[in-house]
Amino acid sequence: MYCDFSHPSDSISIINEAFAELSARSWSEIVLINNVGTLQPIGPICLDDPEDWQNNIQINLNSCINSTGLFIKHFGKLSANRYIANISSGAATKPYFGWSLYCASKAAIEAFTMTVSLEQAEASNPVTAFIINPGVVDTDMQELIRSQDKDRFKDLERFKKLKSDQSLQSPQKVAEAVYSIINSTPQSGKKYDVRSYLIPY
């Protein structure tokens, strides 16, 4: 199912419909992984327009809030094990020149997830919500970072070096680590670092 998270009403409608259909079935376990994200626009906030800022927040933060809330609405009363894994970043706690929106949205996701966990602790049939920090992964986002002008992103050389030094983790290895975290009976409200679950090979 295709979903463009930059369009709020359309993406909410698609998620709501999908969750309604899925929640009508029988499950022993169901997992939501919120991993949609964008770095654009990269650079000091004054260089871009409010529309660009809002698009970033819509994709990075609002989509996570919407899917998390709808997941709990639709699956909150099921007897199955229900997990919400919200993907964060080291940028949630460390500022990067040119990433004000990305850093802000990831920090907000962490606060949001911990608060949802607190609320769910009071529920009769709580959903487990937790945070995963995937580390630096060799994705298209890293290619985008390396293509930037240094005036927009001051840490450009460091990220180029991560690639040249082969310090980026493959998406496959990170996905396997995420799978391991989910299978380890994660605790609600806790933050998990993928590096602790990577399988060497």
C-alpha positions as CSV (number, residue, x, y, z in Angstrom):
1,M,0.0,0.0,0.0
2,Y,1.5,3.4,-1.0
3,C,1.2,6.3,1.4
4,D,2.7,9.8,0.9
5,F,3.3,11.1,4.4
6,S,3.8,14.6,3.2
7,H,0.0,14.9,2.7
8,P,-1.7,14.8,6.1
9,S,-5.3,14.1,5.3
10,D,-4.5,11.5,2.6
11,S,-2.0,9.6,4.8
12,I,-4.3,9.7,7.8
13,S,-7.1,8.3,5.7
14,I,-4.9,5.5,4.3
15,I,-3.5,4.5,7.7
16,N,-6.9,4.6,9.3
17,E,-8.4,2.4,6.6
18,A,-5.5,-0.1,6.8
19,F,-5.6,-0.3,10.6
20,A,-9.4,-0.8,10.6
21,E,-9.0,-3.7,8.2
22,L,-6.1,-5.3,10.1
23,S,-7.7,-4.9,13.5
24,A,-10.7,-6.9,12.4
25,R,-8.4,-10.0,12.1
26,S,-7.0,-12.3,14.7
27,W,-3.3,-11.7,15.7
28,S,-0.9,-13.1,18.2
29,E,1.4,-10.1,17.7
30,I,1.4,-6.9,15.7
31,V,4.2,-4.4,15.4
32,L,4.2,-0.8,14.1
33,I,7.6,0.6,13.1
34,N,7.5,4.4,12.5
35,N,10.6,5.0,10.3
36,V,9.4,7.6,7.8
37,G,11.7,10.7,7.7
38,T,13.4,13.4,5.8
39,L,16.4,15.7,6.3
40,Q,15.1,18.3,3.8
41,P,15.6,21.2,4.0
42,I,19.2,21.1,5.2
43,G,20.7,24.4,6.3
44,P,20.2,27.3,8.7
45,I,16.4,27.8,9.2
46,C,16.5,31.3,7.6
47,L,17.6,29.9,4.2
48,D,14.3,28.2,3.4
49,D,10.6,28.9,3.5
50,P,7.9,28.1,6.1
51,E,6.3,25.6,3.6
52,D,9.6,23.7,3.7
53,W,9.7,23.7,7.5
54,Q,6.1,22.5,7.7
55,N,6.7,19.7,5.2
56,N,9.7,18.5,7.3
57,I,7.6,18.5,10.6
58,Q,4.7,16.8,8.8
59,I,6.9,13.9,7.6
60,N,9.2,13.5,10.6
61,L,6.9,14.2,13.5
62,N,3.2,14.4,12.6
63,S,3.2,11.2,10.7
64,C,4.6,9.4,13.7
65,I,2.0,10.9,16.0
66,N,-0.8,10.1,13.6
67,S,0.2,6.4,13.0
68,T,0.9,5.9,16.8
69,G,-2.4,7.4,17.8
70,L,-4.4,5.4,15.2
71,F,-2.6,2.2,16.1
72,I,-3.6,2.5,19.7
73,K,-7.2,3.4,18.8
74,H,-7.6,0.4,16.5
75,F,-5.4,-2.2,18.3
76,G,-5.6,-1.0,21.9
77,K,-8.2,-3.6,23.0
78,L,-6.8,-6.6,21.2
79,S,-5.3,-9.4,23.3
80,A,-2.3,-9.7,21.0
81,N,1.2,-8.4,21.9
82,R,1.2,-4.9,20.4
83,Y,4.5,-3.0,19.9
84,I,5.2,0.5,18.6
85,A,8.8,1.0,17.6
86,N,9.5,4.7,16.9
87,I,12.8,5.2,15.1
88,S,14.9,8.1,16.5
89,S,18.4,9.3,15.9
90,G,21.5,10.5,17.7
91,A,20.3,13.9,16.4
92,A,17.6,13.8,19.1
93,T,20.1,14.7,21.7
94,K,23.0,16.2,19.7
95,P,22.5,19.4,17.6
96,Y,23.9,19.5,14.1
97,F,24.4,22.7,12.1
98,G,21.8,22.7,9.4
99,W,19.6,20.1,11.0
100,S,17.4,22.2,13.3
101,L,14.2,20.7,12.0
102,Y,15.4,17.1,12.0
103,C,16.9,17.4,15.4
104,A,13.8,19.0,16.8
105,S,11.5,16.4,15.3
106,K,13.6,13.4,16.6
107,A,13.7,14.9,20.1
108,A,10.0,15.4,20.0
109,I,9.4,11.8,18.9
110,E,11.4,10.6,21.9
111,A,9.4,12.8,24.3
112,F,6.2,11.8,22.6
113,T,7.0,8.1,22.8
114,M,7.9,8.2,26.5
115,T,4.7,10.1,27.3
116,V,2.6,7.7,25.3
117,S,4.2,4.9,27.3
118,L,3.4,6.7,30.5
119,E,-0.2,7.0,29.4
120,Q,-0.4,3.3,28.3
121,A,0.8,2.2,31.7
122,E,-2.6,3.3,33.0
123,A,-4.5,1.4,30.4
124,S,-6.2,-1.9,31.2
125,N,-4.5,-3.5,28.2
126,P,-1.4,-1.4,27.5
127,V,0.4,-1.1,24.1
128,T,4.2,-1.2,24.4
129,A,5.8,1.9,22.8
130,F,9.6,2.3,22.7
131,I,12.4,4.1,20.9
132,I,15.1,2.7,18.6
133,N,18.3,4.6,17.7
134,P,19.5,3.0,14.5
135,G,22.9,4.7,14.3
136,V,24.4,5.7,11.0
137,V,23.0,3.6,8.1
138,D,24.2,3.4,4.5
139,T,21.0,4.8,2.9
140,D,19.9,7.4,0.4
141,M,19.8,9.9,3.3
142,Q,23.5,9.5,3.8
143,E,24.0,10.2,0.1
144,L,21.9,13.3,0.4
145,I,24.1,14.5,3.4
146,R,27.3,14.0,1.4
147,S,25.9,16.0,-1.5
148,Q,25.4,19.1,0.6
149,D,27.3,22.4,0.4
150,K,29.4,23.1,3.5
151,D,27.6,26.4,4.1
152,R,24.4,24.4,4.7
153,F,26.0,21.5,6.6
154,K,29.1,22.1,8.7
155,D,29.7,18.4,9.5
156,L,30.0,17.5,5.8
157,E,33.6,16.1,6.0
158,R,32.8,14.0,9.0
159,F,29.9,12.2,7.2
160,K,32.0,11.8,4.0
161,K,34.7,10.1,6.2
162,L,32.1,7.7,7.7
163,K,31.5,6.5,4.2
164,S,35.1,6.3,3.1
165,D,36.0,4.5,6.4
166,Q,33.2,2.0,5.8
167,S,31.7,3.1,9.2
168,L,28.1,3.0,7.9
169,Q,26.0,0.0,8.8
170,S,24.1,-1.8,6.0
171,P,20.3,-1.5,6.1
172,Q,20.1,-5.3,6.3
173,K,22.2,-5.5,9.4
174,V,20.3,-2.7,11.1
175,A,17.0,-4.3,10.1
176,E,18.2,-7.6,11.7
177,A,19.1,-5.7,14.9
178,V,15.7,-4.0,15.0
179,Y,14.1,-7.5,14.6
180,S,16.2,-8.7,17.5
181,I,15.1,-5.8,19.7
182,I,11.4,-6.4,19.0
183,N,11.9,-10.1,19.7
184,S,13.6,-9.4,23.0
185,T,10.3,-8.3,24.7
186,P,11.2,-4.6,24.8
187,Q,10.1,-2.4,27.7
188,S,7.7,0.4,27.1
189,G,9.3,3.8,27.2
190,K,12.8,2.5,26.9
191,K,15.4,3.6,24.3
192,Y,17.3,0.9,22.5
193,D,20.5,1.3,20.6
194,V,20.9,-0.9,17.5
195,R,24.7,-1.1,18.0
196,S,24.1,-3.4,21.0
197,Y,22.2,-5.8,18.8
198,L,24.3,-5.9,15.7
199,I,25.3,-9.4,14.6
200,P,28.9,-9.5,13.2
201,Y,29.3,-11.3,9.9
